[in-house]
Amino acid sequence: MAASRDYDHNNTNGYSSSSSNEDEYAGYPFDFLETDFQCIICTMVIRGFTELPCGHAACKFCIEKWEKQKVACCECQESYDKTKKQESRYNDRKIKHERQARCKQHEQGCTWQGSIADYKDQHRKRCGFRNVRCRLCNQKVDHQEKEGHKLTCTHRLVNCTTCGAQYSFINKKKHEDEECKLPCDYYQYGCHE
């Protein structure tokens, strides 16, 4: 049975893309239309295609990490010489440019399908379903909902209708109770008390 590893797969106008923390060493975290080229260790589609002498394949990073525990295939348990494993740039290109994958946000409703290369070069930054992080409250928000979030974010800046000062909406009560200075009724006549 294949061992598995846990990965956390979890920028503009005050928002940052939450996909920037993607582990660049693990397999590709995509839902592929074809299920070949699956890493025997992380069970994702292989990144850094490396074939073992027994014929099983995995991500280069996954194998290197696995070999720190045991120099045997985690699928069939066959021991091997580390120098006999082979990387395949041909299979890497095939996976990245030919295999069709769904957008990472397909469960949220995105219908895009294409290659990993197309996703990274074009679709990732344009997908309306991608998560962005509000830089004010640090909450994840769907890209298509960020304009609405700007209007309801608890950390948005608002102007006091009484004194004109600007404060974070979450601090409204504090501002009203402690900071807001009500002008004197005779302010319009020059009183500054």
Salt bridges, closest charged atoms under 4 A:
GLU22 OE2 - ARG47 NH2 3.30
GLU22 OE1 - LYS104 NZ 2.15
GLU24 OE1 - ARG47 NH1 3.12
ASP31 OD2 - ARG102 NH1 3.08
ASP31 OD2 - HIS106 NE2 3.16
GLU34 OE1 - ARG99 NE 3.53
ASP36 OD2 - ARG99 NH2 2.68
GLU67 OE1 - LYS85 NZ 2.84
GLU87 OE2 - LYS60 NZ 3.58
GLU147 OE2 - LYS150 NZ 3.32
ASP177 OD2 - LYS173 NZ 2.93
GLU179 OE2 - LYS174 NZ 3.85
GLU179 OE1 - HIS175 ND1 3.20
